Amino acid sequence: MNTLNTTISNSILSASIKHSGAELFSLKDNKNKEYIWEGNPDFWGKHSPILFPIVGTLKNNTYTINGKEYQLPRHGFARDMEFQLIEKTENSAVFSLHSSDETLVKYPFEFELQLIYTLTENSLNIEYKVINNGNTKMPFSIGAHPAIALSENFENYALEFEKQESLKYYLLENDLISNKTKTLETTHNLIPLSYELFENDALIFKTLESNSLTILENSKPYIKVDFEDFPSLGIWTKENAPFICIEPWLGYSDTAENSGDLFEKEGILVLNANQTFNSKFSIKIL
């Protein structure tokens, strides 16, 4: 089966997006250097999935609305669905996913989700637009999961946070957020990368003061991810994998204490009837 792709470009960058999941799978500069993970399934078979209408894992993969139970897989369903390309220019593309009989069984809300990709100079901007087409309040989360390709040894990279802050992250237990926290020790806002950091899965920051972080390669700025609209952040890789995921989130996995009611879920957003929600982040090549 041929997957439909769309490519946008400017004089500095080109970005390619699959219509399946509206997933970014390539971001190259004009020297043909690739910045997005290739998706080798031996490590992880995705590139930059969209997380909607939940981020992370629900307790027992189940939630309730008005007392009725529904099931959703980890990170929701949007990443596995076919989007329509509804607008295209040389340097931008807009993809759309509408609620359907298939989605209403898992998530009883009428919505449209748009992903808007725009290249501006040496940045790729990724905007999310969530439209509540129903006549009731709609609870949702949304998040990004781009995997940045690392061509050198993992230890040659570091993360530089925008602000000097206490980097407290929450530990996962059985894919749920526990009450256990750890704090990353920084030197001048820097975290040297090592696989040991991810022995217990992702680092999950519920709140950060920093609105951006920069990946350094051999102490030189390599890529900057700006996530001002996203209060939470996940950082993740797999053992020996040549990528790092910088994941801006609005929402995160359930806690073990969660009631199951989606409206009561920690970090959930609620969109009024016929309202639109916008958020965006950017990946800047340095």
C-alpha positions in Angstrom: 0.0 0.0 0.0 1.4 3.4 -1.1 1.3 5.9 1.7 0.4 9.4 0.5 3.1 12.0 1.4 3.3 15.8 1.0 6.5 17.8 0.9 6.9 21.5 1.6 10.1 23.5 1.2 11.8 26.8 1.2 15.4 27.8 0.3 16.8 26.4 3.6 14.6 23.4 4.6 12.2 20.8 3.2 9.7 18.8 5.3 7.8 15.7 4.3 4.6 14.6 6.0 2.6 11.4 5.7 -1.1 11.7 5.3 -1.4 8.7 7.6 -1.4 10.4 11.0 -0.3 13.7 9.4 3.1 12.6 10.7 6.3 14.5 9.9 8.8 11.9 8.8 11.6 14.0 7.2 13.1 17.4 7.8 16.2 18.1 5.7 18.4 21.1 5.1 19.6 22.2 1.7 22.7 20.1 2.1 20.4 17.0 2.4 21.1 16.5 6.1 18.2 14.7 7.8 17.1 15.8 11.3 14.1 13.5 11.9 14.6 9.9 13.0 14.2 7.4 10.2 11.7 5.1 12.0 13.8 1.9 12.0 11.3 -0.5 13.8 14.2 -2.3 15.5 14.2 0.7 17.8 11.0 2.6 17.2 8.9 2.5 14.1 7.5 6.1 14.2 9.0 9.5 13.5 6.8 12.2 15.0 3.3 11.0 15.9 0.5 13.3 17.0 -1.0 12.5 20.5 -4.8 13.0 20.5 -7.3 13.0 22.2 -5.1 11.8 25.1 -1.4 12.0 25.9 0.1 8.9 27.5 -1.8 6.0 29.0 -5.2 5.8 30.7 -5.6 3.6 33.8 -6.7 0.2 32.3 -6.9 2.0 29.0 -10.4 3.1 30.0 -12.2 6.3 30.9 -15.7 7.3 31.5 -18.0 10.1 30.3 -21.4 10.5 32.1 -20.7 7.1 33.7 -20.3 5.2 30.4 -17.0 3.4 29.8 -14.8 3.9 26.7 -11.5 2.5 25.7 -8.5 4.4 24.2 -5.0 3.1 23.5 -1.9 4.9 24.7 -1.7 8.4 23.1 -5.1 8.0 21.5 -6.1 7.3 17.9 -5.2 10.3 15.7 -1.7 9.0 15.0 -3.2 5.9 13.3 -5.8 7.6 11.1 -5.7 9.0 7.6 -5.8 12.8 7.4 -7.0 14.8 4.4 -4.7 17.4 2.9 -7.0 20.5 2.8 -4.6 23.3 1.9 -1.1 23.5 0.4 1.4 26.1 -0.6 5.1 25.8 -1.4 6.1 26.2 2.2 3.0 25.1 4.2 0.4 22.3 4.4 -2.8 21.9 6.4 -4.1 18.4 7.3 -7.5 17.6 8.7 -9.1 14.7 10.6 -12.9 14.8 11.4 -14.7 12.7 13.9 -16.5 9.7 12.3 -18.4 6.6 13.3 -15.1 5.0 13.9 -13.9 7.6 16.4 -17.3 8.2 18.1 -17.2 4.6 19.4 -13.9 5.4 21.3 -14.4 9.1 21.9 -18.0 10.4 21.9 -17.3 13.9 20.7 -17.6 15.6 17.3 -14.4 17.3 16.4 -12.0 18.4 13.7 -8.3 18.2 14.3 -6.0 20.2 12.0 -2.2 20.0 11.8 -0.7 23.1 10.1 3.0 22.7 9.0 4.8 25.9 8.0 8.5 26.4 7.1 9.8 29.9 8.0 13.6 30.3 7.2 15.4 27.6 9.3 12.3 26.7 11.4 9.4 24.2 11.0 6.3 25.4 12.9 3.7 22.8 13.8 0.4 24.2 14.8 -2.6 22.2 16.2 -6.1 23.4 15.8 -8.8 21.5 17.7 -12.4 22.4 16.8 -15.3 21.2 19.0 -18.1 20.7 16.4 -20.5 19.3 19.1 -23.0 21.0 21.4 -21.4 19.8 24.7 -18.1 20.5 26.4 -15.2 18.3 25.0 -12.3 17.1 27.2 -9.1 16.4 25.4 -5.3 16.4 25.5 -2.9 17.0 22.7 0.8 16.5 22.4 3.8 16.1 20.0 6.4 13.3 19.9 9.1 14.4 17.3 12.2 12.1 17.3 15.3 14.1 16.5 17.9 12.0 14.7 21.4 12.0 16.3 24.1 11.0 13.9 27.0 11.0 16.5 27.4 9.0 19.7 24.5 9.7 22.2 27.0 11.0 24.8 28.1 13.7 22.4 24.8 15.5 23.0 23.4 17.6 25.8 20.1 19.4 26.4 20.3 23.1 27.4 17.1 24.4 29.0 16.1 28.0 28.4 15.9 28.9 32.1 17.8 28.0 35.3 15.3 25.9 37.2 14.7 22.8 39.3 14.1 20.1 36.8 11.7 17.8 38.7 10.3 14.9 36.7 7.8 12.2 37.6 8.5 8.5 37.3 6.2 6.1 35.5 5.0 2.9 37.1 3.0 0.5 34.8 2.8 3.4 32.3 1.0 5.6 34.8 2.4 8.7 36.5 3.5 7.8 40.1 4.0 10.2 43.0 7.7 9.5 42.8 9.9 12.3 41.5 13.5 12.9 40.8 15.4 16.1 40.0 17.9 16.4 37.2 21.1 18.0 38.3 22.1 20.7 35.8 25.3 22.6 35.2 24.6 26.0 33.6 21.1 24.6 32.5 22.8 21.7 30.8 21.9 18.0 30.9 24.5 15.7 29.2 22.6 12.9 27.5 23.1 9.3 28.5 21.0 6.2 28.1 21.0 5.7 31.9 18.7 8.7 32.2 15.9 6.7 30.5 16.3 3.4 32.3 12.8 4.0 33.7 11.2 5.1 30.4 10.5 8.8 29.7 11.3 11.8 31.8 8.0 13.6 32.4 7.9 17.2 33.5 4.4 18.3 34.5 5.5 21.9 34.6 8.5 23.8 33.4 9.6 27.5 33.5 11.6 27.0 30.3 9.7 27.6 27.0 12.4 26.0 24.9 15.4 23.8 25.0 18.4 23.4 22.7 20.0 20.1 21.7 23.8 20.6 21.7 26.0 18.4 19.5 29.7 18.4 20.7 28.8 21.6 22.8 27.5 23.4 19.7 23.8 24.4 19.3 22.2 21.8 16.9 18.4 22.1 17.2 16.1 24.3 19.3 12.6 23.2 20.2 10.2 26.0 21.2 7.1 25.0 23.2 5.7 28.1 24.8 2.1 26.9 24.4 2.8 23.6 26.2 3.2 23.5 30.0 4.4 19.8 30.1 7.2 18.0 28.4 8.3 14.5 27.9 11.9 13.5 26.9 12.5 9.9 25.8 14.7 7.5 23.9 15.3 3.8 23.8 18.5 2.0 24.8 21.2 2.5 22.1 18.7 4.3 19.8 20.2 7.2 17.8 17.4 9.6 18.5 16.0 11.8 21.2 12.3 12.7 21.5 11.5 16.2 22.7 7.7 16.0 23.4 5.7 19.2 24.1 2.4 18.1 25.9 -0.9 19.5 27.0 -1.8 16.6 29.3 0.0 13.4 30.4 -0.7 9.8 31.5 -3.2 9.0 34.3 -2.1 8.8 37.9 -2.9 5.7 39.8 -5.4 7.7 41.9 -7.3 8.9 38.8 -11.1 8.6 39.0 -11.5 7.5 35.4 -13.8 10.4 34.6 -12.1 12.2 31.6 -13.3 15.6 32.8 -11.5 15.0 36.1 -8.3 13.8 34.6 -5.2 15.7 35.7 -3.9 18.0 33.0 -7.0 17.7 30.8 -8.2 20.6 28.6 -12.0 21.3 28.2 -13.2 23.0 25.0 -16.6 24.6 25.0 -19.2 23.8 22.2 -18.3 25.3 18.8 -15.0 26.7 20.1 -11.5 26.3 18.6 -8.3 25.6 20.5 -4.8 26.5 19.0 -1.3 25.7 20.1 2.0 25.4 18.3 5.6 24.5 18.7 8.6 24.8 16.4 11.8 22.9 15.5 14.6 25.2 14.6 17.8 24.0 12.8 20.8 25.9 14.2 
